[in-house]
Amino acid sequence: MRAVMYHYVRTPDPALPHLRHLHTDDFVLQVDHLDRTEGLARAEDVLAWLDGGGPLPSGAVLTFDDGLVDHHDTVAPILAERDAWGVFYVPTGPYRSGTILDVHRIHLLLGRLGGADLLARLRAAAASEGIDLAADDRWAGRYVHQDDRPAAEAKRILNYEVRDDDRARLLDRLEADLEAEGVADRPTVDDVYVRPDQLRAMQDAGLTIGSHAVTHRVLARLAPDEQRAEIDDSFALLDEATGGLPWRTFCFPYGGADTYTDVTEDLLDAAGSRFGFSVDPRPVADDDRTHRRQSLPRFDCNRLPHGAARGA
Ligand SMILES: [Zn+2]
């Protein structure tokens, strides 16, 4: 069994020429390729394996992070045509706060401006706000494999290096500048995320809704109580939105091995999560069931045939 991770799945949007996304046509080709070559796993087989009542399933588990509108509008119908299962990991913060998560504000800025323009604007905004962008060696390894160096640097600074309050100030500044220049209005929550009633419809159609925390912060950087709140509050909102989750599953924001700890995994066990996903490009092994069920490995779709992202 192997899990595959998707984010944006859509056709190109002229307003966001640099947004990295999997083209809908490539998604269809990849799903059909996986179905033909290894099959698609079923929820009941995965749960039976985890409970010790069945063998490690073969086939791919398709997972979709960030609760994006693409998942309801584009992905769910494609899966329905194939009677295929998917797991959708939703960050719940935007439903309560009414604001888009910083990580997606960054994607939208990058998608609109491209890496070089965003990085230049970011440095100028930091200078005028008095925010120091000195590199932090702990995060030097993030995004090193991405070809667009300025985009990688902008994401590393914003996602990992600056403090949360500084990031919010910088994003406010960058968005305000674009609005003032007449380039783009500020996007709304409904522009970016699946609505709660649509989550319920997806669950009713046999898809699985899981938690991707509340605020999509790096959990390893939070105190245990804050991590517990991220987990418990997100599941509570999803229970409310869907009319009750039949069972719980979770995936770590960002998902690399340095973004969660043993504490996080223990908290997920305590919250009743049946399994969770990290980002680690290898198939799921049988002993993952006992050793790391809350951090099962997962491939980015771009490592598999037809999975290359389009856009810079
Ligand atoms: Zn995410």
Residues whose N, C-alpha, C, O or C-beta is under 5 A from the ligand:
A	BS01	ZN	D65 D66 P253 Y254
